[in-house]
Amino acid sequence: MWATLAVCSAVLLGLYDAAKKQTLKSNGVLTVLLVVTALSTVFVSPFFETGPREDYLKLALKAVLVTVSWISGMAALKRLPLTVVSTVKGSRPMFVVLFSILVFGEHLSAWQWTGVALVFLSLYLTGRTSRGDGPKDVRMSGFIWIGISVASGVASALYDKNLLRGMEPMFVQCWTNLFITVLLAFCLAGQNLIARALEAGGKPGLIKAEAPLKWDWWMLITAVLITEADALYFFALKEPDALLSILSTIRRGSVVVTFICGVVFFKEKNAKAKSLTMLVMIIGVLILLFAK
């Protein structure tokens, strides 16, 4: 049952990534994240419950990890094509597997190591096929941001399993969303204040203030997609026999959906070369999913 939930979550997550790209056409990164997360918090508000103080502290840490991952991921999405970002983000299960070996003492079979190697190869090919996607300095900063996003996302995924051992899925989703909303509001306000201060001091452009919100119905669609995707993920992970490494791998299958959306709707470049990269990624992820 948990594997089926993971597949459904992956499909919704892929559509969510594509919808995020669309929302960024009319609003800034932090504005989009704040509005989408606030809407998601409203959607789950009927399920809010109280709990022990230590649970709130744990979820506050979870919120910090997610906020860092989201902000850096959206910054990368501003600088790199959707197909590149989605493919690199698809490497997260590989790192979850590696950290499971280092931290939890898990062992991989020869086939599983083959899958890991193919994912690494896919990342290398992604770097080569994206050389013509934009100015060099923009691409470099984009890859730095996506690296930060993947690292914090992996840490968040490893932390999820620990959280759900003692908490209910909706409790985790409700309070994490609320804490993220508060953090994003502070980040947006801080960015705008610093930008205005620098401009007043004769140093404009170092940090840019985001423009006022322009309502876009894609924000509502994005919020619905991430709310449902996260709910399915948390319920799947809560099941006693669920394996984080497998679940995370299945969920990263969302890369297939975002890749198709990037090619069909955003008309991104090098589709043929990137499709080969995607094939390598898919094969690697499938091997990690089914290998014994």
C-alpha positions in Angstrom: 0.0 0.0 0.0 2.8 2.5 0.9 4.4 1.9 -2.5 1.1 2.9 -4.3 0.9 6.0 -2.2 4.5 6.9 -3.1 3.7 6.5 -6.8 0.7 8.8 -6.5 2.8 11.3 -4.6 5.5 11.2 -7.3 3.0 12.1 -10.0 1.6 15.0 -8.0 5.1 16.2 -7.1 6.1 16.2 -10.8 3.1 18.3 -11.7 3.9 20.6 -8.7 7.4 21.2 -10.0 6.0 22.2 -13.4 3.4 24.5 -11.8 6.1 26.2 -9.8 8.0 27.1 -12.9 4.8 28.7 -14.3 4.2 30.8 -11.1 7.8 32.2 -11.3 6.9 34.0 -14.5 4.9 36.7 -12.6 6.3 36.7 -9.1 9.6 36.4 -7.2 10.9 33.2 -5.5 10.0 34.0 -1.9 6.7 35.5 -2.8 5.7 32.3 -4.6 6.9 30.1 -1.8 5.2 32.1 0.9 1.8 32.3 -0.9 1.8 28.6 -1.9 2.8 27.4 1.6 0.3 29.7 3.3 -2.5 28.3 1.1 -1.3 24.8 1.8 -1.5 25.6 5.6 -5.1 26.8 5.1 -6.0 23.6 3.3 -4.8 21.4 6.2 -6.0 23.7 9.0 -9.0 21.5 9.9 -6.5 18.9 11.0 -4.5 21.0 13.5 -4.0 19.3 16.9 -1.9 20.2 19.9 1.1 18.1 21.1 4.1 18.1 23.4 6.5 21.0 23.4 9.4 18.9 22.2 7.4 17.9 19.1 7.1 21.5 18.1 10.8 22.0 18.4 11.5 19.0 16.2 9.1 20.2 13.6 10.7 23.7 13.7 14.0 22.1 12.7 12.2 20.2 10.0 10.7 23.5 8.8 14.2 25.1 8.6 15.5 22.2 6.5 12.5 22.4 4.1 12.7 26.2 3.9 16.4 26.1 2.9 15.7 23.3 0.4 12.8 25.2 -1.2 14.4 28.6 -1.4 17.6 27.2 -2.9 15.6 25.0 -5.2 13.5 27.9 -6.5 16.6 30.0 -6.9 18.1 27.2 -9.1 14.8 27.0 -11.0 15.2 30.7 -11.9 18.6 30.1 -13.4 18.4 26.6 -14.9 15.9 24.9 -17.2 13.2 22.8 -15.6 14.6 19.6 -17.2 18.0 20.2 -15.6 16.7 21.0 -12.1 14.3 18.1 -12.0 17.0 15.7 -13.1 19.5 16.8 -10.5 16.8 16.7 -7.8 16.1 13.2 -8.9 19.5 12.2 -7.4 18.2 12.6 -3.8 17.3 8.9 -3.4 20.9 8.1 -4.2 22.2 10.2 -1.4 19.6 8.8 1.0 20.9 5.4 0.2 24.5 6.5 0.7 23.8 8.1 4.0 21.8 5.0 5.1 25.1 3.1 4.5 27.2 5.6 6.4 24.8 6.3 9.3 22.7 3.2 9.7 25.1 0.6 8.5 23.0 -0.6 5.6 24.6 -2.7 2.8 24.0 -2.6 -1.0 24.1 -5.4 -3.4 26.0 -5.4 -6.7 22.8 -4.4 -8.6 22.1 -1.5 -6.1 25.7 -0.2 -6.6 25.0 -0.4 -10.3 22.0 1.9 -9.9 24.0 4.4 -7.8 26.7 4.5 -10.5 24.1 5.1 -13.2 22.6 8.0 -11.3 26.1 9.5 -10.9 26.6 9.1 -14.7 23.2 10.9 -15.3 24.4 13.8 -13.2 27.6 14.1 -15.2 25.6 14.0 -18.5 23.3 16.6 -17.1 26.2 19.0 -16.7 27.4 18.4 -20.2 24.0 18.7 -21.9 23.2 22.0 -20.1 26.3 23.9 -21.3 24.3 25.8 -23.9 21.3 26.6 -21.6 22.4 30.0 -20.5 25.4 32.3 -19.5 28.2 30.5 -17.7 27.9 32.5 -14.5 24.2 32.0 -14.3 24.6 28.2 -14.8 27.3 28.0 -12.1 25.2 29.8 -9.5 22.2 27.7 -10.5 24.1 24.5 -9.8 25.4 25.8 -6.5 21.8 26.6 -5.5 20.5 23.1 -6.6 23.4 21.5 -4.6 22.2 23.2 -1.5 18.7 22.2 -2.2 19.6 18.6 -2.6 21.7 18.5 0.6 19.0 20.0 2.8 16.4 17.9 1.1 18.3 14.7 1.9 18.7 15.8 5.5 14.9 16.5 5.7 14.1 13.1 4.2 16.3 11.2 6.7 14.7 13.3 9.5 11.2 12.4 8.4 11.4 8.8 9.3 12.4 9.7 12.8 9.6 12.2 13.2 6.9 9.8 12.1 7.9 7.2 14.6 6.2 9.2 17.3 3.9 11.6 15.4 0.9 11.4 13.1 1.3 12.4 9.5 -1.2 15.2 9.5 0.3 16.6 12.8 3.6 16.7 11.1 2.3 18.3 7.9 0.1 20.9 9.6 2.7 22.3 12.0 5.6 22.1 9.6 3.6 24.0 7.0 2.7 26.7 9.6 6.4 27.0 10.7 7.6 27.2 7.1 5.0 30.0 6.4 6.3 32.0 9.3 10.0 31.5 8.3 9.2 32.5 4.7 7.4 35.6 5.8 10.5 36.7 7.9 12.8 35.9 4.9 10.7 37.9 2.5 10.5 40.9 4.9 14.2 40.7 5.7 15.2 40.6 2.0 13.0 43.6 1.1 14.3 45.6 4.1 17.9 44.9 3.3 17.4 45.7 -0.3 15.8 49.1 0.5 18.6 49.9 3.0 21.3 49.1 0.4 19.5 51.3 -2.2 19.3 54.1 0.3 23.0 53.7 1.0 23.9 54.0 -2.6 24.5 50.3 -3.2 21.5 49.2 -5.3 21.4 45.8 -6.9 23.3 43.8 -4.4 20.1 42.4 -3.1 16.9 43.0 -4.9 13.5 43.6 -3.2 10.7 41.5 -4.7 7.9 43.2 -6.5 4.4 43.3 -4.9 2.3 40.1 -5.3 0.6 39.6 -8.6 -2.1 37.1 -8.1 -1.8 34.1 -10.4 -4.2 31.1 -10.3 -1.3 28.8 -10.8 -0.4 29.6 -7.2 -3.6 27.9 -6.1 -3.0 24.9 -8.3 0.6 24.6 -7.0 -0.6 24.7 -3.4 -3.2 22.0 -4.1 -0.6 19.7 -5.7 2.0 20.1 -3.0 -0.5 19.6 -0.2 -1.8 16.3 -1.7 1.7 15.1 -2.6 3.1 15.7 0.9 0.0 14.1 2.6 0.4 10.9 0.5 4.2 10.9 1.3 3.7 11.2 5.1 1.0 8.5 5.2 3.2 6.2 3.1 6.2 6.8 5.4 4.1 6.2 8.5 3.4 2.6 7.5 5.5 0.1 9.6 7.0 -1.7 6.7 7.8 1.4 4.6 11.4 1.7 3.5 12.7 5.3 3.3 15.3 4.6 0.6 12.7 2.9 -1.6 10.0 5.4 -0.9 12.3 8.3 -1.6 13.4 6.6 -4.9 9.8 6.1 -6.1 8.9 9.7 -5.2 11.8 11.1 -7.2 10.2 9.4 -10.2 8.4 12.7 -10.4 11.4 13.7 -12.6 9.7 11.9 -15.5 6.6 14.1 -15.2 8.6 17.4 -14.9 10.9 16.5 -17.8 7.9 15.9 -20.1 6.3 19.2 -18.9 9.6 21.0 -19.5 9.8 19.7 -23.1 6.1 20.0 -24.0 5.1 23.2 -22.3 8.3 25.2 -21.8 10.0 24.2 -25.1 13.3 23.7 -23.4 16.5 23.1 -25.4 18.5 20.0 -26.0 15.4 17.8 -25.5 17.0 14.8 -27.4 20.2 14.9 -25.5 18.5 15.4 -22.2 16.1 12.5 -22.9 19.1 10.2 -23.1 20.2 11.6 -19.7 16.7 11.0 -18.4 16.8 7.4 -19.6 20.0 6.8 -17.7 18.5 8.4 -14.6 15.3 6.3 -14.9 17.3 3.1 -15.4 19.4 3.8 -12.3 16.4 4.7 -10.1 14.5 1.6 -11.3 17.5 -0.6 -10.5 17.7 0.9 -7.0 13.9 0.3 -6.6 13.8 -3.3 -7.7 17.3 -4.7 -7.0 17.7 -7.1 -4.1 
